[in-house]
Amino acid sequence: MNTVELIPAGSVLDFNHIAYPPDIALLTRDLLGMINDARWEIKVAVMFADGSPIAALPIRSLAKGTRLPHPLDSICEHLHAVQQREMLVIGGSGGLVRGAWVATGYPLSVIPKMLTQLKPSIRKGTVLAPYLPDEQVAWFDDCLGVPNNQSIQAEEYSYFDLQDVKKYTDWVGLQTKKVRQTLNRDLRDCELLGGSFDAIPYSWSLLYEHLDLFADVFQKNDSSRHDMLVRQELHQFVEAAEAAEWNLVCLGYRSPIGKLDGLALGQECGTILDLAYLGLRGNIAYRREIYANFVASTPIKYCLERGLSKVLLGWSHADVKRRRGAVVSSLGHYAWKV
């Protein structure tokens, strides 16, 4: 029998308390950043099957009149969502990009069952579900008893699913002809570039010495970023991974003269590689070709060599990732008045 419990966020983050599967454990990436923010009351709805957690959904409540943190404030502004009594934020934010998380091996159909059990605990007010996959929207409508009254599309999210594949050539062989052609072209481009893509032992000094690589990418995507904010964001990511005792992963590209011109930072959570940040030297030639290898062949080879089954690629450049075989999920921001 499946049961649902509302657990305070602090207990969810205690990995000695419950052995969470990787898909659910990645909730900590966002929740660790909010746990000490007094504005939030944070709980996580966890569904258990025979005593083991199989699905989870964060529920954060905010008192009426309390200013929402970024980017939720701008999302609410676009949705014209007004706080009534209180604001409930269900599901994701920038790092947690799904409504409900389901453990590998379980169907998404457990989500509406979990929402049905949660319905009595949803108090009246404005409900915001940011970064919600399109296929979950109808389930949230049913749970809340009203259709969503506002929505806007969010950026697409990408990942590779590598289950049951052992070698990179085997994985390439499973792709469509067009994807294979793209991946083979990337390989030829990489050979022409020279240099090498390799895993590099993580250290904070490595990241600190190459903040300029990450800052350049941040600035190209968001002109308001500067080195101090980049350093702070990377440090928060590292702290969260270390608190959960996950392996931090660095993948690098060295030019033919040995200069580090590209660096990716991620974390291993169980059999998942969460590739969160990429830094590239701004003035290098073949920037597109280097980026293409960072989002496909390099992390996939890393995972297959270590028996990992999934690569999370995050936001931006979804078409580039889709052309290389990534699964791309459409997400939106939704609001309800209940």
N, C-alpha and C positions, 0 to 999 in steps of 0.2 A: 504493500500500500504506500502511495506517495503522500507525504505530508509537507506543509510549508511552514517555516518558522521565520519570524521577524527578529533578526539578530543585530544588536548594536555593532556599529562598524568596527569598534576596537576589538571585539571578539572575533570578527571575520578575519582581521589581520593577524590573529594569533595562530600561526601555522602549527603550533604544538597542540592546539585545541581540536582542530578538525583537519584532516588530510584532504585538502581541496585539489581536484584535478586541475591541470594547467589552464584549461579554458576559463575556469572560474577564478583561479588564483590571480590571473592577470587583472582582475578588478582592482588589486592593490595599487596599480599604476596611477589611477586617478584618486582613489580613496585616501592614500597616504598623503596626498597633497592637500586634502581638505579636513583631515581628522582633527587638526588643532585649530580650525577656523570656528570661532564661537558662534558665527552666524547660522551655522547649519546644525540641524538634528539629523544625524545620518544613521539609517538602518539598512540592512540588506535582507531581502526576502530570499531565503534559500529553500529549494525543494529537495527533500531527501527521498531516496528509494532504498528501502531495506537498510536505513541508517547511513547511507552514503550520499553526499551532496551531488546532485546531477544538474541543477540549474540555479541561477542566481540573478537577482534584479535589485540594483541600488535604489533606495527611495530617500530623497533628501528633502526635508521640510525647512521652509524659511518663513519667519514671522512677517506679517503684513508691515509694509513700509521699510523693510530692510533692503538695502541696495544689493542687487545681484552682482556677483563677480563677473568679470569678463571671461569668456565670450557670451555668457548667458544673458547679460544685460542687452547686448546688441541683437541677439536672437529675439528676445522679448519685444524689443522696439520694432523689429521688422514684422513680427507676428501681431503687433498691437495687443499683446497679452497683458492684462491688468491684474494685479494681485487683489484677490477678494478673500479677506480673512487671512489666508496664508497661501504660499506658493509651494506646490509639490513638484519636485523635479524627479522624474522617473527615468532610470536608465542612464544614457551616456553623457559624455562631454567630449572634449577634444581628444583625449587619449583613449577613453573607453567608447568605442564607436558602434556598439550594438545596444539594442534595448535590453533584452535579456540574454544572458550567456548560458549556453547549454554544453554540457560535457560531451566530448567526442564519443560517438557510439550511441547517443540518444537522439531521437527525432525532435525537430522543432515543435512538434505538436504538444510537447510538455508545457510550452509557454502559455497557451490559453488555459490549460488546466491550473497552472500556477496563478495566473491572473484572476481566475474565478475564485480561488481560495482567498486572494488578497482583497477582493472587492469590499468586504465589510470594513476594512481598515482605511479605505480612501475617504478622507474627510472633504467637506465642501470647500471649494476654492478654485484657484486656477491650477491646472495640471499641465506641466510642460514636459514633453518627451523629445529631447534633442538627439540628433544623430540616430534616428530610428530607421531600421531597414523597412523598405516599402512593404515587404510581406508580413510585417508584424502590426501594421497600422489597424487593420480590421479587428484584430484581437484586442487591441487597446480600446477601440471604439465600443466593443461589446462589454468589456470589463467596466468601463466608466459609464455606460448606459446612454451616452450621447455621442453623435459623430463629432470628429474634430472640427472646430470652427475656423481654424487658421492653419496654414502650412506653407513652408518654403523649402525648396530643395537645398540640401547640403552637398558638399563635395563628395565625390565617390571614393570608396575605400577598396584597397586591393590586397589580395593574398594568394599564395601558392599552396595547394594541397598536394603533398608528396606521398601520401599513404601507399604502402605496398610496392614502392619503387626502391631499388637498391643502388642503381648506377645512373649517372647523369645521362649517358647515351640512351639508356632505357627510357628515362623520363622524356627526353627529346623525341624518341620514337613514338610516344603516345600522343603527341601533339598533332594538330592539323598541319597540312602541307604548308600553309601560309606562315604559321608560327615557326615551323621547322626552318623555313627559308630565312626568317628574320633572325633566329638564334644562330644559324650557321653563318650569316653575314656578320653578326656580332663577333663570332669566333675569329673570322678572317680579319676583321678590323682590329681585334685585340692583338693578333699576331703581327700586323703591320705596325701597331703602336710600339711594340717592344715593351719592356718593363714587365711587371708582374702584379697579379692580384693574389693576396695571401691573407691568412689570419695572422693577427699581431697580438701578442699578449697584452691584455688590458692593464693600464695604469692611469691614475689621474694625471700624472705628469705628462703622459703621452697626449691626453686630450688638451691639457692646458697649453702645451707647447704648440698645438695646432688649432687653437680657437679660431684663428683667422680663416681656416677652411670652412668651419661651420658658420661663422659670421657671414661669409660671402654668400652662402646659400640662403641663410635667413634673410639677408638684405635683399636678395633677388626676389624672394617670395613675399617679404613684408618690409617695406622701407623704414618702418618705425623701430626695427630691432637694432641694437648696438651690442658691442662686445660684452658689456657687463650683464645684460639680460641673457645673452647666449650662455655665458658662463654659469649664471644662476640656474637656467633651465636644465643644462646638462648635469649640474651638481644635484639637483632635485631628482632627476632620473636615476643617477648613480646611487643616491641614498636609498631610494625606494627599492631598487634591485638588491642592494646589499642587505637591507632590512629583511627581505624575503629570502635571503641566502640563495639568490639566483646567480648564475655565471654571467658576467659581463663580457660581451663579445666585441672585438674590433676587427674589421676587415679593411685592408688598405690596398692602395695602388701606388706602386713605386715606379717612377720613370726609368728609362734605360740608364740614367746616371745615378740612380738610387734615391732620388728625391721623393718624399711622400707628398703626392699631389692629390690624393683622395683618401678619405677615412670615413668609415661607417661605424656607428655605435648601436649595439643592440643588447638584448638579454635573452638567455635561454631559460625558459620556464617549462619544465618537463620536456616534452618532445616538440615544443614550439620555439622558433626563433622570432622574437619581436624586434624587427629592425627599425629603430625609431628615428635615428638622425643620420644625415649624410653631409659631409663637408667636402668641397671641391675647390681647388685653387682657381681663382677667378680668371686668370689670364692664360690658362693652358690651352693649347690646341687640342682638338679631338675631345672636347668636353662632352659632347653628345655621346660619343662612343664609350667613354669611360663611365658615364652615368648609366648607359644601357647595361653594361656588365655588372654594375653595382646592384641593379634592381632585378637581375635574373640569374645569369649563370654563376656568379660568384657566391651569393648566399645559398643557392640551391645546391651547389657542389659542397659547400661547407656542411649543410644539413645532412645530405646523403652520406657523407663520410663519417658522420657522428650518429647516424640513426635517428635524426629528427624528422618529423612528419609534416611540418607546416611552417611557412614563412609569412609573417605579417608585414606588409609593406606600407601601410598607412595611407595618408592623403597624397594628393597632387599627382599630376601626370598620369592619370588613369589610362589614357589611350596608349602611352608608351608601354605600360605594364601589361595591358590587355593583349597587345600585339605579340607579347612574349609568353603568353599562356596563363597569365594571372586571372584569377576569378575576381570580378569587379562587382561590388555591391552598391546599389543605389540607396542613398540615405536622405532623410528629410527631417526638418524640425517641425513639431506639431504641438498645438495647444488646444486644451479643452476647458470649458467652464462647467463645473459640476456642482 
